[in-house]
Amino acid sequence: MAVKMEEQANRGDAGVVQRQSVAWKKPIFWVGETILWVLLIGMALIEIAPITWMFSTSLR
């Protein structure tokens, strides 16, 4: 048993099954990622806009 585990460790797999991800090939992935980026940028603008407005009006 120990020899088999050592052989696997030497090969680099150590019993770990590696799966190829095909999520990037699916069109729904691109739609989901686009929606997430739009939400992220929208949230950033909502957070930064009041601060920008506050500084621009206070310096007049």
PyMOL commands that set and color helices and strands:
alter all, ss='L'
color gray80, all
select helices_A, chain A and resi 2-11+23-25+27-58
alter helices_A, ss='H'
color red, helices_A
deselect
rebuild
show_as cartoon
